[in-house]
Amino acid sequence: MSWIKVVLEVSCHIGDGDEVPVWCKYGPGNPNVHCMMGDSGGSEPCQFVAWGTSPASLVLTDKDGESVAETGFDGDAELPDGEFARQEREWIDSKRKVFERSS
């Protein structure tokens, strides 16, 4: 078995009047990894969750794999040579205190 890390954008589509699943961890409109894992983790994903790829994104997660800090660079545009690396370094430097707290 092999593992890889995947970054996805997740959105919640619970509407007014929809019954919120009892295992909804953060309430409607606040999706996270648990929404894709389903009730008690591992059965079906939440019927109100949608997700897609997240190109040109950096995400810092906590010990549970939930986002602590995130940023995305314009994934639809071609960045000039070295621009992604420059923006990545700036973001990491700006989050240095968060990284130190997380370790």
Biopython code that builds the backbone (N, CA, C, O; Angstrom):
import numpy as np
from Bio.PDB.StructureBuilder import StructureBuilder

atoms = [
    (1, "MET", "N", (0.842, -1.161, 0.000)),
    (1, "MET", "CA", (0.000, 0.000, 0.000)),
    (1, "MET", "C", (0.895, 1.234, 0.000)),
    (1, "MET", "O", (1.941, 1.247, 0.649)),
    (2, "SER", "N", (0.486, 2.263, -0.725)),
    (2, "SER", "CA", (1.228, 3.515, -0.709)),
    (2, "SER", "C", (0.282, 4.656, -0.356)),
    (2, "SER", "O", (-0.923, 4.588, -0.597)),
    (3, "TRP", "N", (0.850, 5.686, 0.209)),
    (3, "TRP", "CA", (0.068, 6.849, 0.622)),
    (3, "TRP", "C", (0.625, 8.079, -0.069)),
    (3, "TRP", "O", (1.827, 8.169, -0.320)),
    (4, "ILE", "N", (-0.247, 9.023, -0.376)),
    (4, "ILE", "CA", (0.158, 10.322, -0.876)),
    (4, "ILE", "C", (-0.657, 11.385, -0.146)),
    (4, "ILE", "O", (-1.687, 11.081, 0.455)),
    (5, "LYS", "N", (-0.203, 12.599, -0.199)),
    (5, "LYS", "CA", (-0.959, 13.707, 0.381)),
    (5, "LYS", "C", (-1.692, 14.399, -0.751)),
    (5, "LYS", "O", (-1.114, 14.659, -1.806)),
    (6, "VAL", "N", (-2.968, 14.697, -0.534)),
    (6, "VAL", "CA", (-3.810, 15.322, -1.539)),
    (6, "VAL", "C", (-4.448, 16.557, -0.925)),
    (6, "VAL", "O", (-4.954, 16.502, 0.195)),
    (7, "VAL", "N", (-4.428, 17.664, -1.647)),
    (7, "VAL", "CA", (-5.073, 18.885, -1.191)),
    (7, "VAL", "C", (-6.341, 19.084, -2.017)),
    (7, "VAL", "O", (-6.298, 19.120, -3.247)),
    (8, "LEU", "N", (-7.461, 19.211, -1.324)),
    (8, "LEU", "CA", (-8.751, 19.422, -1.969)),
    (8, "LEU", "C", (-9.414, 20.660, -1.381)),
    (8, "LEU", "O", (-9.154, 21.027, -0.235)),
    (9, "GLU", "N", (-10.271, 21.300, -2.170)),
    (9, "GLU", "CA", (-11.146, 22.335, -1.644)),
    (9, "GLU", "C", (-12.474, 21.662, -1.353)),
    (9, "GLU", "O", (-12.987, 20.909, -2.181)),
    (10, "VAL", "N", (-13.031, 21.928, -0.185)),
    (10, "VAL", "CA", (-14.267, 21.286, 0.250)),
    (10, "VAL", "C", (-15.313, 22.364, 0.519)),
    (10, "VAL", "O", (-15.009, 23.396, 1.117)),
    (11, "SER", "N", (-16.536, 22.123, 0.077)),
    (11, "SER", "CA", (-17.610, 23.084, 0.351)),
    (11, "SER", "C", (-18.829, 22.355, 0.909)),
    (11, "SER", "O", (-19.065, 21.184, 0.610)),
    (12, "CYS", "N", (-19.592, 23.070, 1.723)),
    (12, "CYS", "CA", (-20.796, 22.544, 2.351)),
    (12, "CYS", "C", (-22.013, 23.142, 1.661)),
    (12, "CYS", "O", (-22.089, 24.355, 1.464)),
    (13, "HIS", "N", (-22.961, 22.292, 1.295)),
    (13, "HIS", "CA", (-24.153, 22.741, 0.586)),
    (13, "HIS", "C", (-25.439, 22.445, 1.361)),
    (13, "HIS", "O", (-26.480, 22.179, 0.760)),
    (14, "ILE", "N", (-25.368, 22.490, 2.689)),
    (14, "ILE", "CA", (-26.576, 22.321, 3.486)),
    (14, "ILE", "C", (-27.426, 23.575, 3.312)),
    (14, "ILE", "O", (-26.951, 24.691, 3.525)),
    (15, "GLY", "N", (-28.668, 23.387, 2.930)),
    (15, "GLY", "CA", (-29.560, 24.521, 2.722)),
    (15, "GLY", "C", (-30.464, 24.743, 3.921)),
    (15, "GLY", "O", (-30.572, 23.892, 4.804)),
    (16, "ASP", "N", (-31.105, 25.887, 3.937)),
    (16, "ASP", "CA", (-32.091, 26.156, 4.986)),
    (16, "ASP", "C", (-33.149, 25.066, 4.926)),
    (16, "ASP", "O", (-33.650, 24.778, 3.839)),
    (17, "GLY", "N", (-33.494, 24.481, 5.985)),
    (17, "GLY", "CA", (-34.516, 23.445, 6.006)),
    (17, "GLY", "C", (-33.979, 22.033, 5.801)),
    (17, "GLY", "O", (-34.710, 21.067, 6.018)),
    (18, "ASP", "N", (-32.710, 21.889, 5.385)),
    (18, "ASP", "CA", (-32.121, 20.553, 5.281)),
    (18, "ASP", "C", (-31.802, 20.054, 6.689)),
    (18, "ASP", "O", (-31.425, 20.833, 7.564)),
    (19, "GLU", "N", (-31.955, 18.769, 6.891)),
    (19, "GLU", "CA", (-31.626, 18.186, 8.189)),
    (19, "GLU", "C", (-30.116, 18.013, 8.287)),
    (19, "GLU", "O", (-29.502, 17.325, 7.471)),
    (20, "VAL", "N", (-29.534, 18.641, 9.287)),
    (20, "VAL", "CA", (-28.088, 18.582, 9.486)),
    (20, "VAL", "C", (-27.734, 17.219, 10.080)),
    (20, "VAL", "O", (-28.332, 16.816, 11.078)),
    (21, "PRO", "N", (-26.766, 16.495, 9.484)),
    (21, "PRO", "CA", (-26.366, 15.205, 10.049)),
    (21, "PRO", "C", (-25.923, 15.356, 11.509)),
    (21, "PRO", "O", (-25.293, 16.353, 11.863)),
    (22, "VAL", "N", (-26.246, 14.386, 12.347)),
    (22, "VAL", "CA", (-25.901, 14.474, 13.771)),
    (22, "VAL", "C", (-24.394, 14.506, 13.988)),
    (22, "VAL", "O", (-23.931, 15.013, 15.010)),
    (23, "TRP", "N", (-23.631, 13.981, 13.053)),
    (23, "TRP", "CA", (-22.177, 13.956, 13.195)),
    (23, "TRP", "C", (-21.508, 15.171, 12.570)),
    (23, "TRP", "O", (-20.286, 15.184, 12.423)),
    (24, "CYS", "N", (-22.273, 16.190, 12.199)),
    (24, "CYS", "CA", (-21.729, 17.418, 11.620)),
    (24, "CYS", "C", (-20.899, 18.117, 12.704)),
    (24, "CYS", "O", (-21.458, 18.658, 13.659)),
    (25, "LYS", "N", (-19.602, 18.107, 12.563)),
    (25, "LYS", "CA", (-18.682, 18.525, 13.615)),
    (25, "LYS", "C", (-18.687, 20.033, 13.894)),
    (25, "LYS", "O", (-18.689, 20.444, 15.054)),
    (26, "TYR", "N", (-18.689, 20.863, 12.837)),
    (26, "TYR", "CA", (-18.570, 22.306, 13.029)),
    (26, "TYR", "C", (-19.822, 23.080, 12.631)),
    (26, "TYR", "O", (-19.825, 24.310, 12.690)),
    (27, "GLY", "N", (-20.867, 22.397, 12.234)),
    (27, "GLY", "CA", (-22.092, 23.059, 11.847)),
    (27, "GLY", "C", (-22.129, 23.392, 10.361)),
    (27, "GLY", "O", (-21.097, 23.391, 9.689)),
    (28, "PRO", "N", (-23.324, 23.677, 9.853)),
    (28, "PRO", "CA", (-23.492, 23.971, 8.431)),
    (28, "PRO", "C", (-22.583, 25.102, 7.955)),
    (28, "PRO", "O", (-22.405, 26.109, 8.640)),
    (29, "GLY", "N", (-22.019, 24.912, 6.777)),
    (29, "GLY", "CA", (-21.169, 25.929, 6.185)),
    (29, "GLY", "C", (-19.723, 25.895, 6.634)),
    (29, "GLY", "O", (-18.929, 26.742, 6.226)),
    (30, "ASN", "N", (-19.366, 24.925, 7.472)),
    (30, "ASN", "CA", (-18.002, 24.816, 7.993)),
    (30, "ASN", "C", (-17.433, 23.421, 7.735)),
    (30, "ASN", "O", (-17.205, 22.665, 8.679)),
    (31, "PRO", "N", (-17.205, 23.077, 6.481)),
    (31, "PRO", "CA", (-16.750, 21.721, 6.155)),
    (31, "PRO", "C", (-15.300, 21.483, 6.543)),
    (31, "PRO", "O", (-14.514, 22.417, 6.698)),
    (32, "ASN", "N", (-14.970, 20.209, 6.695)),
    (32, "ASN", "CA", (-13.594, 19.795, 6.933)),
    (32, "ASN", "C", (-13.492, 18.327, 6.564)),
    (32, "ASN", "O", (-14.414, 17.771, 5.968)),
    (33, "VAL", "N", (-12.398, 17.704, 6.908)),
    (33, "VAL", "CA", (-12.118, 16.338, 6.477)),
    (33, "VAL", "C", (-13.194, 15.349, 6.938)),
    (33, "VAL", "O", (-13.473, 14.379, 6.234)),
    (34, "HIS", "N", (-13.793, 15.577, 8.094)),
    (34, "HIS", "CA", (-14.811, 14.657, 8.610)),
    (34, "HIS", "C", (-16.009, 14.553, 7.666)),
    (34, "HIS", "O", (-16.682, 13.522, 7.640)),
    (35, "CYS", "N", (-16.282, 15.599, 6.897)),
    (35, "CYS", "CA", (-17.421, 15.585, 5.976)),
    (35, "CYS", "C", (-17.247, 14.533, 4.884)),
    (35, "CYS", "O", (-18.227, 13.959, 4.407)),
    (36, "MET", "N", (-16.010, 14.286, 4.493)),
    (36, "MET", "CA", (-15.742, 13.291, 3.451)),
    (36, "MET", "C", (-15.639, 11.889, 4.030)),
    (36, "MET", "O", (-15.754, 10.906, 3.297)),
    (37, "MET", "N", (-15.422, 11.784, 5.338)),
    (37, "MET", "CA", (-15.281, 10.484, 5.980)),
    (37, "MET", "C", (-16.625, 9.894, 6.380)),
    (37, "MET", "O", (-16.734, 8.683, 6.572)),
    (38, "GLY", "N", (-17.634, 10.717, 6.508)),
    (38, "GLY", "CA", (-18.962, 10.218, 6.829)),
    (38, "GLY", "C", (-19.187, 9.985, 8.300)),
    (38, "GLY", "O", (-18.336, 10.290, 9.136)),
    (39, "ASP", "N", (-20.351, 9.437, 8.604)),
    (39, "ASP", "CA", (-20.719, 9.223, 10.000)),
    (39, "ASP", "C", (-19.752, 8.265, 10.675)),
    (39, "ASP", "O", (-19.467, 7.184, 10.159)),
    (40, "SER", "N", (-19.265, 8.663, 11.805)),
    (40, "SER", "CA", (-18.306, 7.891, 12.596)),
    (40, "SER", "C", (-17.022, 7.595, 11.826)),
    (40, "SER", "O", (-16.225, 6.764, 12.263)),
    (41, "GLY", "N", (-16.813, 8.238, 10.727)),
    (41, "GLY", "CA", (-15.580, 8.066, 9.960)),
    (41, "GLY", "C", (-15.537, 6.756, 9.210)),
    (41, "GLY", "O", (-15.368, 5.699, 9.819)),
    (42, "GLY", "N", (-15.683, 6.805, 7.929)),
    (42, "GLY", "CA", (-15.448, 5.617, 7.144)),
    (42, "GLY", "C", (-16.604, 5.081, 6.349)),
    (42, "GLY", "O", (-16.388, 4.215, 5.501)),
    (43, "SER", "N", (-17.840, 5.544, 6.568)),
    (43, "SER", "CA", (-18.912, 5.024, 5.718)),
    (43, "SER", "C", (-19.087, 5.946, 4.518)),
    (43, "SER", "O", (-18.144, 6.112, 3.744)),
    (44, "GLU", "N", (-20.226, 6.534, 4.341)),
    (44, "GLU", "CA", (-20.483, 7.402, 3.203)),
    (44, "GLU", "C", (-20.163, 8.853, 3.558)),
    (44, "GLU", "O", (-20.374, 9.269, 4.698)),
    (45, "PRO", "N", (-19.656, 9.631, 2.593)),
    (45, "PRO", "CA", (-19.437, 11.048, 2.873)),
    (45, "PRO", "C", (-20.775, 11.762, 3.075)),
    (45, "PRO", "O", (-21.825, 11.259, 2.675)),
    (46, "CYS", "N", (-20.725, 12.911, 3.686)),
    (46, "CYS", "CA", (-21.929, 13.709, 3.885)),
    (46, "CYS", "C", (-22.576, 14.001, 2.541)),
    (46, "CYS", "O", (-21.887, 14.310, 1.569)),
    (47, "GLN", "N", (-23.884, 13.906, 2.485)),
    (47, "GLN", "CA", (-24.592, 14.138, 1.221)),
    (47, "GLN", "C", (-24.537, 15.602, 0.781)),
    (47, "GLN", "O", (-24.854, 15.905, -0.370)),
    (48, "PHE", "N", (-24.143, 16.512, 1.669)),
    (48, "PHE", "CA", (-24.103, 17.931, 1.344)),
    (48, "PHE", "C", (-22.700, 18.438, 1.017)),
    (48, "PHE", "O", (-22.530, 19.626, 0.741)),
    (49, "VAL", "N", (-21.704, 17.576, 1.041)),
    (49, "VAL", "CA", (-20.328, 18.006, 0.803)),
    (49, "VAL", "C", (-19.979, 17.856, -0.680)),
    (49, "VAL", "O", (-20.410, 16.920, -1.353)),
    (50, "ALA", "N", (-19.193, 18.801, -1.155)),
    (50, "ALA", "CA", (-18.649, 18.728, -2.511)),
    (50, "ALA", "C", (-17.167, 19.069, -2.413)),
    (50, "ALA", "O", (-16.758, 19.824, -1.531)),
    (51, "TRP", "N", (-16.371, 18.521, -3.306)),
    (51, "TRP", "CA", (-14.952, 18.839, -3.279)),
    (51, "TRP", "C", (-14.379, 18.807, -4.686)),
    (51, "TRP", "O", (-14.936, 18.203, -5.603)),
    (52, "GLY", "N", (-13.255, 19.475, -4.818)),
    (52, "GLY", "CA", (-12.537, 19.527, -6.077)),
    (52, "GLY", "C", (-11.067, 19.746, -5.799)),
    (52, "GLY", "O", (-10.666, 19.936, -4.651)),
    (53, "THR", "N", (-10.267, 19.720, -6.843)),
    (53, "THR", "CA", (-8.829, 19.895, -6.664)),
    (53, "THR", "C", (-8.515, 21.326, -6.259)),
    (53, "THR", "O", (-9.321, 22.236, -6.451)),
    (54, "SER", "N", (-7.350, 21.500, -5.706)),
    (54, "SER", "CA", (-6.923, 22.811, -5.212)),
    (54, "SER", "C", (-5.499, 23.084, -5.685)),
    (54, "SER", "O", (-4.555, 22.984, -4.902)),
    (55, "PRO", "N", (-5.340, 23.429, -6.967)),
    (55, "PRO", "CA", (-3.989, 23.644, -7.489)),
    (55, "PRO", "C", (-3.335, 24.874, -6.865)),
    (55, "PRO", "O", (-4.013, 25.812, -6.446)),
    (56, "ALA", "N", (-2.029, 24.851, -6.812)),
    (56, "ALA", "CA", (-1.234, 25.982, -6.324)),
    (56, "ALA", "C", (-1.666, 26.416, -4.929)),
    (56, "ALA", "O", (-1.843, 27.607, -4.674)),
    (57, "SER", "N", (-1.836, 25.452, -4.022)),
    (57, "SER", "CA", (-2.265, 25.739, -2.654)),
    (57, "SER", "C", (-1.253, 25.227, -1.650)),
    (57, "SER", "O", (-0.577, 24.224, -1.881)),
    (58, "LEU", "N", (-1.158, 25.927, -0.535)),
    (58, "LEU", "CA", (-0.349, 25.499, 0.605)),
    (58, "LEU", "C", (-1.260, 25.426, 1.810)),
    (58, "LEU", "O", (-2.058, 26.333, 2.047)),
    (59, "VAL", "N", (-1.147, 24.338, 2.583)),
    (59, "VAL", "CA", (-2.022, 24.146, 3.729)),
    (59, "VAL", "C", (-1.198, 23.624, 4.902)),
    (59, "VAL", "O", (-0.396, 22.701, 4.755)),
    (60, "LEU", "N", (-1.408, 24.229, 6.063)),
    (60, "LEU", "CA", (-0.824, 23.754, 7.310)),
    (60, "LEU", "C", (-1.947, 23.086, 8.087)),
    (60, "LEU", "O", (-2.994, 23.695, 8.305)),
    (61, "THR", "N", (-1.745, 21.841, 8.509)),
    (61, "THR", "CA", (-2.785, 21.132, 9.250)),
    (61, "THR", "C", (-2.330, 20.838, 10.670)),
    (61, "THR", "O", (-1.139, 20.857, 10.982)),
    (62, "ASP", "N", (-3.320, 20.564, 11.526)),
    (62, "ASP", "CA", (-3.016, 20.170, 12.897)),
    (62, "ASP", "C", (-2.868, 18.659, 12.961)),
    (62, "ASP", "O", (-2.849, 17.990, 11.928)),
    (63, "LYS", "N", (-2.764, 18.121, 14.166)),
    (63, "LYS", "CA", (-2.543, 16.680, 14.339)),
    (63, "LYS", "C", (-3.706, 15.834, 13.834)),
    (63, "LYS", "O", (-3.533, 14.640, 13.587)),
    (64, "ASP", "N", (-4.892, 16.430, 13.675)),
    (64, "ASP", "CA", (-6.044, 15.695, 13.158)),
    (64, "ASP", "C", (-6.209, 15.851, 11.653)),
    (64, "ASP", "O", (-7.170, 15.346, 11.072)),
    (65, "GLY", "N", (-5.271, 16.551, 11.022)),
    (65, "GLY", "CA", (-5.344, 16.758, 9.588)),
    (65, "GLY", "C", (-6.279, 17.864, 9.173)),
    (65, "GLY", "O", (-6.624, 17.973, 7.997)),
    (66, "GLU", "N", (-6.702, 18.695, 10.122)),
    (66, "GLU", "CA", (-7.603, 19.793, 9.797)),
    (66, "GLU", "C", (-6.801, 21.070, 9.576)),
    (66, "GLU", "O", (-5.789, 21.300, 10.239)),
    (67, "SER", "N", (-7.254, 21.888, 8.651)),
    (67, "SER", "CA", (-6.548, 23.093, 8.242)),
    (67, "SER", "C", (-6.405, 24.087, 9.389)),
    (67, "SER", "O", (-7.379, 24.409, 10.069)),
    (68, "VAL", "N", (-5.179, 24.571, 9.595)),
    (68, "VAL", "CA", (-4.881, 25.603, 10.574)),
    (68, "VAL", "C", (-4.635, 26.928, 9.848)),
    (68, "VAL", "O", (-5.044, 27.989, 10.317)),
    (69, "ALA", "N", (-3.968, 26.851, 8.708)),
    (69, "ALA", "CA", (-3.685, 28.025, 7.878)),
    (69, "ALA", "C", (-3.593, 27.547, 6.439)),
    (69, "ALA", "O", (-3.140, 26.435, 6.170)),
    (70, "GLU", "N", (-4.023, 28.389, 5.526)),
    (70, "GLU", "CA", (-4.007, 27.993, 4.117)),
    (70, "GLU", "C", (-3.896, 29.213, 3.227)),
    (70, "GLU", "O", (-4.247, 30.326, 3.620)),
    (71, "THR", "N", (-3.408, 28.987, 2.038)),
    (71, "THR", "CA", (-3.368, 30.027, 1.022)),
    (71, "THR", "C", (-3.373, 29.358, -0.335)),
    (71, "THR", "O", (-3.014, 28.187, -0.461)),
    (72, "GLY", "N", (-3.769, 30.083, -1.323)),
    (72, "GLY", "CA", (-3.725, 29.581, -2.681)),
    (72, "GLY", "C", (-3.228, 30.671, -3.600)),
    (72, "GLY", "O", (-3.551, 31.846, -3.425)),
    (73, "PHE", "N", (-2.447, 30.276, -4.570)),
    (73, "PHE", "CA", (-1.988, 31.204, -5.584)),
    (73, "PHE", "C", (-2.846, 30.953, -6.800)),
    (73, "PHE", "O", (-3.428, 29.876, -6.931)),
    (74, "ASP", "N", (-2.936, 31.891, -7.666)),
    (74, "ASP", "CA", (-3.828, 31.785, -8.819)),
    (74, "ASP", "C", (-3.495, 30.552, -9.644)),
    (74, "ASP", "O", (-2.589, 30.579, -10.477)),
    (75, "GLY", "N", (-4.228, 29.475, -9.409)),
    (75, "GLY", "CA", (-3.980, 28.217, -10.087)),
    (75, "GLY", "C", (-4.393, 28.216, -11.543)),
    (75, "GLY", "O", (-3.966, 27.357, -12.314)),
    (76, "ASP", "N", (-5.229, 29.184, -11.926)),
    (76, "ASP", "CA", (-5.675, 29.248, -13.313)),
    (76, "ASP", "C", (-4.682, 29.987, -14.203)),
    (76, "ASP", "O", (-4.733, 29.867, -15.427)),
    (77, "ALA", "N", (-3.793, 30.740, -13.600)),
    (77, "ALA", "CA", (-2.825, 31.507, -14.377)),
    (77, "ALA", "C", (-1.459, 30.834, -14.289)),
    (77, "ALA", "O", (-1.121, 30.216, -13.280)),
    (78, "GLU", "N", (-0.705, 30.959, -15.329)),
    (78, "GLU", "CA", (0.667, 30.463, -15.321)),
    (78, "GLU", "C", (1.527, 31.463, -14.565)),
    (78, "GLU", "O", (1.607, 32.628, -14.952)),
    (79, "LEU", "N", (2.167, 31.024, -13.496)),
    (79, "LEU", "CA", (3.059, 31.902, -12.749)),
    (79, "LEU", "C", (4.420, 31.924, -13.437)),
    (79, "LEU", "O", (4.893, 30.887, -13.903)),
    (80, "PRO", "N", (5.053, 33.093, -13.506)),
    (80, "PRO", "CA", (6.390, 33.171, -14.103)),
    (80, "PRO", "C", (7.366, 32.295, -13.319)),
    (80, "PRO", "O", (7.132, 31.980, -12.153)),
    (81, "ASP", "N", (8.461, 31.907, -13.973)),
    (81, "ASP", "CA", (9.479, 31.080, -13.322)),
    (81, "ASP", "C", (9.863, 31.666, -11.972)),
    (81, "ASP", "O", (10.168, 32.853, -11.863)),
    (82, "GLY", "N", (9.846, 30.831, -10.958)),
    (82, "GLY", "CA", (10.265, 31.235, -9.619)),
    (82, "GLY", "C", (9.198, 31.945, -8.806)),
    (82, "GLY", "O", (9.384, 32.132, -7.604)),
    (83, "GLU", "N", (8.084, 32.350, -9.412)),
    (83, "GLU", "CA", (7.067, 33.117, -8.684)),
    (83, "GLU", "C", (6.352, 32.271, -7.634)),
    (83, "GLU", "O", (6.115, 32.742, -6.522)),
    (84, "PHE", "N", (6.005, 31.027, -7.973)),
    (84, "PHE", "CA", (5.360, 30.172, -6.976)),
    (84, "PHE", "C", (6.294, 29.980, -5.786)),
    (84, "PHE", "O", (5.863, 30.087, -4.638)),
    (85, "ALA", "N", (7.568, 29.696, -6.048)),
    (85, "ALA", "CA", (8.534, 29.484, -4.965)),
    (85, "ALA", "C", (8.675, 30.740, -4.109)),
    (85, "ALA", "O", (8.785, 30.638, -2.887)),
    (86, "ARG", "N", (8.675, 31.918, -4.723)),
    (86, "ARG", "CA", (8.787, 33.166, -3.969)),
    (86, "ARG", "C", (7.570, 33.359, -3.064)),
    (86, "ARG", "O", (7.709, 33.670, -1.881)),
    (87, "GLN", "N", (6.368, 33.170, -3.636)),
    (87, "GLN", "CA", (5.144, 33.336, -2.847)),
    (87, "GLN", "C", (5.060, 32.279, -1.752)),
    (87, "GLN", "O", (4.592, 32.562, -0.649)),
    (88, "GLU", "N", (5.507, 31.070, -2.048)),
    (88, "GLU", "CA", (5.521, 30.004, -1.054)),
    (88, "GLU", "C", (6.417, 30.382, 0.128)),
    (88, "GLU", "O", (6.017, 30.228, 1.282)),
    (89, "ARG", "N", (7.627, 30.876, -0.155)),
    (89, "ARG", "CA", (8.547, 31.292, 0.921)),
    (89, "ARG", "C", (7.940, 32.410, 1.761)),
    (89, "ARG", "O", (8.027, 32.378, 2.989)),
    (90, "GLU", "N", (7.325, 33.399, 1.112)),
    (90, "GLU", "CA", (6.697, 34.502, 1.851)),
    (90, "GLU", "C", (5.610, 33.992, 2.785)),
    (90, "GLU", "O", (5.523, 34.422, 3.935)),
    (91, "TRP", "N", (4.769, 33.065, 2.289)),
    (91, "TRP", "CA", (3.682, 32.532, 3.100)),
    (91, "TRP", "C", (4.233, 31.738, 4.282)),
    (91, "TRP", "O", (3.767, 31.897, 5.410)),
    (92, "ILE", "N", (5.217, 30.890, 4.025)),
    (92, "ILE", "CA", (5.816, 30.096, 5.110)),
    (92, "ILE", "C", (6.420, 31.017, 6.159)),
    (92, "ILE", "O", (6.233, 30.802, 7.356)),
    (93, "ASP", "N", (7.141, 32.036, 5.721)),
    (93, "ASP", "CA", (7.725, 32.984, 6.681)),
    (93, "ASP", "C", (6.644, 33.687, 7.495)),
    (93, "ASP", "O", (6.819, 33.912, 8.692)),
    (94, "SER", "N", (5.527, 34.035, 6.854)),
    (94, "SER", "CA", (4.457, 34.729, 7.569)),
    (94, "SER", "C", (3.756, 33.814, 8.576)),
    (94, "SER", "O", (3.127, 34.304, 9.514)),
    (95, "LYS", "N", (3.853, 32.498, 8.397)),
    (95, "LYS", "CA", (3.195, 31.533, 9.290)),
    (95, "LYS", "C", (4.176, 30.872, 10.255)),
    (95, "LYS", "O", (3.818, 29.910, 10.935)),
    (96, "ARG", "N", (5.387, 31.366, 10.320)),
    (96, "ARG", "CA", (6.423, 30.732, 11.150)),
    (96, "ARG", "C", (5.945, 30.504, 12.583)),
    (96, "ARG", "O", (6.217, 29.440, 13.138)),
    (97, "LYS", "N", (5.254, 31.446, 13.199)),
    (97, "LYS", "CA", (4.773, 31.285, 14.574)),
    (97, "LYS", "C", (3.730, 30.170, 14.657)),
    (97, "LYS", "O", (3.690, 29.430, 15.641)),
    (98, "VAL", "N", (2.890, 30.047, 13.636)),
    (98, "VAL", "CA", (1.897, 28.969, 13.623)),
    (98, "VAL", "C", (2.612, 27.629, 13.529)),
    (98, "VAL", "O", (2.244, 26.685, 14.228)),
    (99, "PHE", "N", (3.642, 27.529, 12.665)),
    (99, "PHE", "CA", (4.397, 26.292, 12.537)),
    (99, "PHE", "C", (5.029, 25.915, 13.877)),
    (99, "PHE", "O", (4.976, 24.754, 14.284)),
    (100, "GLU", "N", (5.618, 26.881, 14.555)),
    (100, "GLU", "CA", (6.288, 26.631, 15.831)),
    (100, "GLU", "C", (5.291, 26.157, 16.884)),
    (100, "GLU", "O", (5.613, 25.273, 17.678)),
    (101, "ARG", "N", (4.074, 26.732, 16.906)),
    (101, "ARG", "CA", (3.041, 26.308, 17.855)),
    (101, "ARG", "C", (2.561, 24.896, 17.548)),
    (101, "ARG", "O", (2.201, 24.147, 18.457)),
    (102, "SER", "N", (2.556, 24.528, 16.254)),
    (102, "SER", "CA", (1.997, 23.238, 15.842)),
    (102, "SER", "C", (2.946, 22.078, 16.109)),
    (102, "SER", "O", (2.511, 20.929, 16.165)),
    (103, "SER", "N", (4.222, 22.356, 16.274)),
    (103, "SER", "CA", (5.180, 21.264, 16.431)),
    (103, "SER", "C", (5.428, 20.903, 17.869)),
    (103, "SER", "O", (6.213, 19.999, 18.152)),
]
sb = StructureBuilder()
sb.init_structure("model")
sb.init_model(0)
sb.init_chain("A")
sb.init_seg("    ")
for serial, (resi, resn, name, xyz) in enumerate(atoms, 1):
    if name == "N":
        sb.init_residue(resn, " ", resi, " ")
    sb.init_atom(name, np.array(xyz, "f"), 0.0, 1.0, " ", f" {name:<3s}", serial, name[0])
structure = sb.get_structure()
